[in-house]
Each structure stands twice: as C-alpha cells, then as structure tokens.
Amino acid sequence: RGRAAQLAELDELLHRDDTGARIAVLSGTGGVGKTALAVHWAQRAPGEFPDGQLYLDLHGYGTVRPVEPG
C-alpha cells in the first residue's frame, strides 16, 4: 500500500497560488509512518526549499527520553 495520495496532497499544498504560509499536519497513532512520509516528501523536493531543510527528532514518542527544552 503506497502513499501516493498523501504525497500528492502535500505537493498540492506546496504549489497553491496563494502567498500565505503553508502548514501541514500529519496525524495518526504511533508507528503508522507519519515521520517517514514527511521526510520522504521533503527529500523529493529539495529545490522547493532553497534555504535548506532541517529535521530534528525530539523523541516525543518511544523508548528514548524526550529532548528537554533549553
């Protein structure tokens, strides 16, 4: 089962004609692939982010303690 439909929705959001900020929320239970989808989508379109991309895993869910602020 692929993620083509979800990737297409993210592509559509990125290429809207308006000039406002774009925010996408990926929701679901732990382990369904939200992070994998987001990282895969961002890696497909590096030219869309000329200032670069940053990914930071804060360990909010899982066996590793979450990163403390500060």
N, CA, C and O atoms as a MOPAC input file, in Angstrom:
PM7 MOZYME 1SCF
protein

 N      0.85100 1    -1.18000 1     0.00000 1
 C      0.00000 1     0.00000 1     0.00000 1
 C      0.88800 1     1.23200 1     0.00000 1
 O      1.69800 1     1.40700 1     0.91000 1
 N      0.75200 1     2.07400 1    -0.98800 1
 C      1.61500 1     3.23200 1    -1.11800 1
 C      1.03900 1     4.49200 1    -0.49500 1
 O     -0.07700 1     4.50600 1     0.02400 1
 N      1.81500 1     5.51600 1    -0.56200 1
 C      1.42500 1     6.81800 1    -0.01300 1
 C      1.25300 1     7.86100 1    -1.11000 1
 O      1.37600 1     9.05900 1    -0.85100 1
 N      0.97200 1     7.42000 1    -2.32500 1
 C      0.87500 1     8.34000 1    -3.46000 1
 C     -0.17000 1     9.42600 1    -3.22700 1
 O      0.07000 1    10.58700 1    -3.56100 1
 N     -1.31300 1     9.07700 1    -2.66800 1
 C     -2.37400 1    10.06600 1    -2.44900 1
 C     -1.93600 1    11.12300 1    -1.43900 1
 O     -2.18000 1    12.31300 1    -1.63900 1
 N     -1.28900 1    10.69300 1    -0.35500 1
 C     -0.83400 1    11.64800 1     0.65600 1
 C      0.28600 1    12.53400 1     0.11000 1
 O      0.32100 1    13.73200 1     0.38700 1
 N      1.20000 1    11.94500 1    -0.66500 1
 C      2.27200 1    12.73400 1    -1.27200 1
 C      1.69600 1    13.76700 1    -2.23500 1
 O      2.16900 1    14.90300 1    -2.28400 1
 N      0.68100 1    13.38000 1    -2.99700 1
 C      0.04000 1    14.31000 1    -3.93500 1
 C     -0.63300 1    15.46200 1    -3.18800 1
 O     -0.58800 1    16.60400 1    -3.64500 1
 N     -1.25400 1    15.17200 1    -2.04500 1
 C     -1.88100 1    16.23900 1    -1.25100 1
 C     -0.84100 1    17.22800 1    -0.74700 1
 O     -1.07400 1    18.43700 1    -0.76700 1
 N      0.29900 1    16.72800 1    -0.29600 1
 C      1.36100 1    17.61800 1     0.16900 1
 C      1.91300 1    18.44300 1    -0.99200 1
 O      2.18800 1    19.63200 1    -0.83100 1
 N      2.07800 1    17.82100 1    -2.16300 1
 C      2.53300 1    18.55300 1    -3.34900 1
 C      1.55400 1    19.67100 1    -3.69700 1
 O      1.96200 1    20.79200 1    -4.00200 1
 N      0.26500 1    19.36000 1    -3.65100 1
 C     -0.76500 1    20.35000 1    -3.97200 1
 C     -0.72000 1    21.52200 1    -2.99200 1
 O     -0.84000 1    22.67700 1    -3.40000 1
 N     -0.55000 1    21.23300 1    -1.72700 1
 C     -0.45700 1    22.28700 1    -0.71900 1
 C      0.73100 1    23.20200 1    -1.00900 1
 O      0.61900 1    24.42300 1    -0.89700 1
 N      1.84900 1    22.62100 1    -1.37300 1
 C      3.05700 1    23.39800 1    -1.64500 1
 C      2.89400 1    24.30400 1    -2.85600 1
 O      3.44400 1    25.40600 1    -2.88400 1
 N      2.14700 1    23.85300 1    -3.85400 1
 C      2.05700 1    24.58900 1    -5.11900 1
 C      0.79000 1    25.41900 1    -5.27400 1
 O      0.43300 1    25.77700 1    -6.39700 1
 N      0.11000 1    25.72900 1    -4.19800 1
 C     -1.05800 1    26.61100 1    -4.27800 1
 C     -0.63700 1    27.98400 1    -4.76700 1
 O      0.51200 1    28.39300 1    -4.60300 1
 N     -1.58300 1    28.69100 1    -5.37100 1
 C     -1.28700 1    30.00200 1    -5.93300 1
 C     -1.28300 1    31.12700 1    -4.90400 1
 O     -0.79700 1    32.21900 1    -5.19800 1
 N     -1.80700 1    30.89100 1    -3.71500 1
 C     -1.82300 1    31.97000 1    -2.72900 1
 C     -0.41300 1    32.20900 1    -2.18400 1
 O      0.49100 1    31.40300 1    -2.40300 1
 N     -0.23900 1    33.30600 1    -1.48600 1
 C      1.09400 1    33.65800 1    -0.99100 1
 C      1.23300 1    33.46200 1     0.51000 1
 O      2.26800 1    33.80900 1     1.07900 1
 N      0.22400 1    32.92000 1     1.15700 1
 C      0.27600 1    32.73400 1     2.60100 1
 C      1.16700 1    31.57100 1     3.00700 1
 O      1.63200 1    30.79100 1     2.17600 1
 N      1.38600 1    31.48200 1     4.29600 1
 C      2.16700 1    30.37400 1     4.84000 1
 C      1.40100 1    29.06800 1     4.66200 1
 O      0.17100 1    29.05400 1     4.63600 1
 N      2.12700 1    27.99900 1     4.54400 1
 C      1.51900 1    26.68300 1     4.38800 1
 C      1.91900 1    25.80800 1     5.56500 1
 O      3.09500 1    25.70100 1     5.91300 1
 N      0.92800 1    25.19500 1     6.16000 1
 C      1.17300 1    24.30200 1     7.28800 1
 C      0.44100 1    22.99800 1     7.01900 1
 O     -0.74500 1    22.99600 1     6.68700 1
 N      1.14500 1    21.90500 1     7.16200 1
 C      0.53500 1    20.58500 1     7.01000 1
 C      0.66200 1    19.85200 1     8.34000 1
 O      1.70700 1    19.90300 1     8.98800 1
 N     -0.39500 1    19.18000 1     8.73600 1
 C     -0.38500 1    18.38800 1     9.96100 1
 C     -0.60100 1    16.93600 1     9.57900 1
 O     -1.59800 1    16.59400 1     8.94400 1
 N      0.32800 1    16.09200 1     9.96400 1
 C      0.20500 1    14.65500 1     9.73100 1
 C     -0.15200 1    14.02900 1    11.07100 1
 O      0.62200 1    14.11100 1    12.02400 1
 N     -1.30400 1    13.41400 1    11.14400 1
 C     -1.73300 1    12.84800 1    12.42000 1
 C     -2.00200 1    11.35700 1    12.27900 1
 O     -2.29100 1    10.85800 1    11.19200 1
 N     -1.90100 1    10.67500 1    13.38500 1
 C     -2.15100 1     9.24000 1    13.42000 1
 C     -1.47300 1     8.63800 1    14.63000 1
 O     -0.68900 1     9.29900 1    15.31000 1
 N     -1.77500 1     7.40200 1    14.89200 1
 C     -1.17000 1     6.72800 1    16.03400 1
 C      0.30800 1     6.47400 1    15.78400 1
 O      0.77500 1     6.50100 1    14.64600 1
 N      1.02500 1     6.22900 1    16.85300 1
 C      2.45100 1     5.96800 1    16.74500 1
 C      2.74900 1     4.76800 1    15.86800 1
 O      2.10700 1     3.72400 1    15.98100 1
 N      3.73300 1     4.92700 1    14.99000 1
 C      4.17900 1     3.80700 1    14.17600 1
 C      3.50300 1     3.64800 1    12.83100 1
 O      3.79000 1     2.68900 1    12.11400 1
 N      2.59600 1     4.57500 1    12.46100 1
 C      1.89900 1     4.42000 1    11.18000 1
 C      2.66500 1     5.02400 1    10.00700 1
 O      2.28100 1     4.82400 1     8.85500 1
 N      3.75200 1     5.76500 1    10.28400 1
 C      4.58300 1     6.27500 1     9.20400 1
 C      4.49300 1     7.76400 1     8.93900 1
 O      4.83400 1     8.21200 1     7.84400 1
 N      4.04300 1     8.54000 1     9.90700 1
 C      3.92500 1     9.98800 1     9.70800 1
 C      5.28700 1    10.62600 1     9.43300 1
 O      5.43500 1    11.39700 1     8.48500 1
 N      6.25900 1    10.30900 1    10.24500 1
 C      7.59400 1    10.88400 1    10.07000 1
 C      8.20900 1    10.41900 1     8.76200 1
 O      8.80000 1    11.21900 1     8.03600 1
 N      8.07700 1     9.14400 1     8.45400 1
 C      8.63000 1     8.61500 1     7.20300 1
 C      8.01000 1     9.31800 1     6.00100 1
 O      8.71100 1     9.63600 1     5.04000 1
 N      6.71100 1     9.56300 1     6.04700 1
 C      6.02800 1    10.26400 1     4.95800 1
 C      6.56700 1    11.68300 1     4.81700 1
 O      6.88300 1    12.11400 1     3.70800 1
 N      6.67700 1    12.40800 1     5.91700 1
 C      7.15000 1    13.79100 1     5.87000 1
 C      8.58200 1    13.87800 1     5.35700 1
 O      8.88900 1    14.72600 1     4.51800 1
 N      9.45300 1    13.01800 1     5.84800 1
 C     10.85300 1    13.03900 1     5.41900 1
 C     10.96500 1    12.64600 1     3.95000 1
 O     11.71700 1    13.26900 1     3.20000 1
 N     10.23400 1    11.63100 1     3.53400 1
 C     10.25800 1    11.20200 1     2.13000 1
 C      9.79200 1    12.32600 1     1.21600 1
 O     10.41100 1    12.58900 1     0.18500 1
 N      8.70100 1    12.98800 1     1.59300 1
 C      8.16900 1    14.07100 1     0.77200 1
 C      9.17800 1    15.21600 1     0.66600 1
 O      9.41300 1    15.73300 1    -0.42600 1
 N      9.76800 1    15.61100 1     1.78000 1
 C     10.72600 1    16.71900 1     1.76800 1
 C     11.96200 1    16.38100 1     0.94000 1
 O     12.50800 1    17.25200 1     0.26200 1
 N     12.40500 1    15.13700 1     0.98600 1
 C     13.59000 1    14.73200 1     0.22800 1
 C     13.32600 1    14.68100 1    -1.27300 1
 O     14.26400 1    14.75100 1    -2.06700 1
 N     12.06200 1    14.56000 1    -1.66900 1
 C     11.72900 1    14.52900 1    -3.10000 1
 C     11.81300 1    15.90000 1    -3.74100 1
 O     11.92000 1    16.00000 1    -4.96300 1
 N     11.76500 1    16.96100 1    -2.94200 1
 C     11.65400 1    18.31100 1    -3.49600 1
 C     12.64100 1    19.29100 1    -2.86500 1
 O     12.22100 1    20.32400 1    -2.34300 1
 N     13.93800 1    18.99600 1    -2.89700 1
 C     14.87700 1    19.92000 1    -2.25500 1
 C     14.89100 1    21.30100 1    -2.90400 1
 O     15.18700 1    22.29200 1    -2.23500 1
 N     14.57700 1    21.38300 1    -4.18800 1
 C     14.54900 1    22.67200 1    -4.87400 1
 C     13.44500 1    23.59100 1    -4.38900 1
 O     13.50700 1    24.80300 1    -4.59700 1
 N     12.43800 1    23.02500 1    -3.74700 1
 C     11.33200 1    23.82600 1    -3.21200 1
 C     11.72000 1    24.53400 1    -1.92000 1
 O     10.99200 1    25.40200 1    -1.44000 1
 N     12.86100 1    24.16500 1    -1.36100 1
 C     13.31900 1    24.72800 1    -0.09500 1
 C     14.72800 1    25.28000 1    -0.27700 1
 O     15.68900 1    24.69600 1     0.22300 1
 N     14.86200 1    26.40800 1    -0.99200 1
 C     16.19300 1    26.91400 1    -1.33000 1
 C     17.03600 1    27.29400 1    -0.11500 1
 O     18.26300 1    27.33900 1    -0.20600 1
 N     16.40200 1    27.56500 1     1.00600 1
 C     17.15900 1    27.90900 1     2.21300 1
 C     17.56400 1    26.67500 1     3.00400 1
 O     18.23400 1    26.78800 1     4.03100 1
 N     17.16500 1    25.50300 1     2.53500 1
 C     17.54300 1    24.26200 1     3.18800 1
 C     16.40100 1    23.64300 1     3.96500 1
 O     15.30300 1    24.19400 1     4.04200 1
 N     16.68100 1    22.49400 1     4.53500 1
 C     15.71600 1    21.74800 1     5.33200 1
 C     16.39800 1    21.33800 1     6.62500 1
 O     17.60800 1    21.11700 1     6.66200 1
 N     15.60800 1    21.24000 1     7.68000 1
 C     16.12500 1    20.80900 1     8.97200 1
 C     15.16400 1    19.79000 1     9.55700 1
 O     13.95700 1    20.02500 1     9.61700 1
 N     15.69600 1    18.67100 1     9.98200 1
 C     14.88700 1    17.65300 1    10.65200 1
 C     15.50800 1    17.40000 1    12.01300 1
 O     16.70400 1    17.13000 1    12.12100 1
 N     14.70000 1    17.48700 1    13.03700 1
 C     15.17600 1    17.26200 1    14.39400 1
 C     14.22600 1    16.30000 1    15.08800 1
 O     13.05000 1    16.61500 1    15.27500 1
 N     14.71700 1    15.14600 1    15.46600 1
 C     13.90500 1    14.15600 1    16.17300 1
 C     13.97400 1    14.46200 1    17.66100 1
 O     15.01300 1    14.27200 1    18.29300 1
 N     12.87200 1    14.93500 1    18.21500 1
 C     12.83100 1    15.30200 1    19.63200 1
 C     12.45600 1    14.12800 1    20.52700 1
 O     12.31300 1    14.29700 1    21.73800 1
 N     12.29700 1    12.94800 1    19.95300 1
 C     11.98200 1    11.73200 1    20.71100 1
 C     10.74000 1    11.92000 1    21.58400 1
 O     10.74400 1    11.56200 1    22.76100 1
 N      9.69300 1    12.47500 1    21.01000 1
 C      8.47200 1    12.70400 1    21.76800 1
 C      7.68700 1    11.44000 1    22.04800 1
 O      6.82000 1    11.43000 1    22.92200 1
 N      7.97900 1    10.37000 1    21.31800 1
 C      7.25700 1     9.11500 1    21.49600 1
 C      8.23900 1     7.97700 1    21.28700 1
 O      8.96200 1     7.95700 1    20.29200 1
 N      8.27100 1     7.05200 1    22.19200 1
 C      9.15000 1     5.90300 1    22.02000 1
 C      9.87700 1     5.55200 1    23.30400 1
 O      9.48200 1     5.96900 1    24.39300 1
 N     10.93300 1     4.78700 1    23.16200 1
 C     11.66100 1     4.29200 1    24.32400 1
 C     12.74800 1     5.25100 1    24.79500 1
 O     13.26600 1     5.10100 1    25.90100 1
 N     13.09800 1     6.23400 1    23.96700 1
 C     14.12600 1     7.20800 1    24.32500 1
 C     13.44800 1     8.40400 1    24.99100 1
 O     12.37300 1     8.83100 1    24.57100 1
 N     14.08800 1     8.94100 1    26.03400 1
 C     13.51600 1    10.10800 1    26.72200 1
 C     13.41400 1    11.29300 1    25.76600 1
 O     14.30400 1    11.50300 1    24.94300 1
 N     12.32000 1    12.07800 1    25.87100 1
 C     12.19400 1    13.27700 1    25.04200 1
 C     13.32100 1    14.26400 1    25.32500 1
 O     13.86600 1    14.29600 1    26.42900 1
 N     13.66100 1    15.05800 1    24.33300 1
 C     14.67500 1    16.09300 1    24.48600 1
 C     14.11300 1    17.19100 1    25.37700 1
 O     12.98200 1    17.63700 1    25.18400 1
 N     14.89500 1    17.62000 1    26.34100 1
 C     14.47500 1    18.69100 1    27.24500 1
 C     14.66900 1    20.04300 1    26.56300 1
 O     15.66800 1    20.24100 1    25.87200 1
 N     13.72700 1    20.98100 1    26.74600 1
 C     13.90300 1    22.31200 1    26.16600 1
 C     15.08800 1    23.02300 1    26.80700 1
 O     15.45600 1    22.76100 1    27.95200 1
 N     15.66700 1    23.92100 1    26.03900 1
 C     16.73400 1    24.74900 1    26.60300 1
 C     18.00000 1    24.44700 1    26.04000 1
 O     19.00200 1    25.05800 1    26.41000 1

